[in-house]
């Protein structure tokens, strides 16, 4: 695997949540810097060294609701 993609969203409780597409990896943190580190740690733990993706891509999803 060359790359893994995480969807990053605001957590309802505050902070951020990240979920990998195609893998069973989920993590959360209070701030973006901590989330980045948690994602890297989770990927390192999830994959054996030879199978570990070389790139981790973060896709930020933000939902906004407008009312008239």
Number of C-alpha atoms within 10 A of each C-alpha: 9 9 10 17 17 21 15 21 17 18 13 8 8 11 15 19 22 24 19 19 12 9 12 8 15 17 17 21 19 14 13 14 9 14 19 17 12 17 23 13 12 14 20 14 12 14 11 10 10 7 11 17 16 9 11 17 11 16 13 12 10 8 6 5 4 4 3 2
